[in-house]
Amino acid sequence: MLLELLPVFGLLSFTPVLPITGVVLVILLLMTLVAVHSSWRSIVRGGWEQ
């Protein structure tokens, strides 16, 4: 898992923003994707009826 994220951190280190800010943005993006994925699955299962 960490080995797959290393290239992302490497790209962020070349950007003007602070590396810590980049890491936080990546974590927020991952959390958003997980939340959207779980909510989408609940909608597909029949969340429209509720």
C-alpha positions in Angstrom: 0.0 0.0 0.0 2.7 2.5 1.0 4.9 1.5 -2.0 2.0 2.4 -4.3 1.6 5.8 -2.7 5.4 6.6 -2.9 5.2 8.0 -6.5 2.3 10.3 -5.4 4.4 11.7 -2.5 7.3 12.1 -4.9 5.2 14.1 -7.3 3.9 16.2 -4.4 7.4 17.0 -3.2 8.2 18.7 -6.5 5.1 21.0 -6.2 5.4 24.4 -4.5 3.0 23.4 -1.7 4.3 21.9 1.5 4.6 18.0 1.4 2.5 17.8 4.6 -0.3 19.7 2.9 -0.1 17.3 -0.1 -0.3 14.3 2.2 -3.4 15.8 3.9 -5.0 16.5 0.6 -4.4 12.9 -0.6 -5.8 11.5 2.7 -8.9 13.7 2.3 -9.3 12.6 -1.3 -9.1 9.0 -0.3 -11.7 9.5 2.5 -14.0 11.3 0.1 -13.7 8.5 -2.4 -14.5 5.9 0.2 -17.5 7.8 1.5 -18.9 8.3 -2.0 -18.3 4.6 -2.8 -20.1 3.4 0.3 -23.0 5.8 -0.2 -23.3 4.9 -3.9 -23.5 1.2 -2.9 -26.3 1.9 -0.4 -28.2 3.9 -3.1 -27.8 1.0 -5.6 -29.0 -1.5 -3.0 -32.3 0.4 -2.7 -31.5 3.6 -0.9 -33.9 5.4 -3.3 -36.9 3.9 -1.5 -35.9 5.3 1.9 
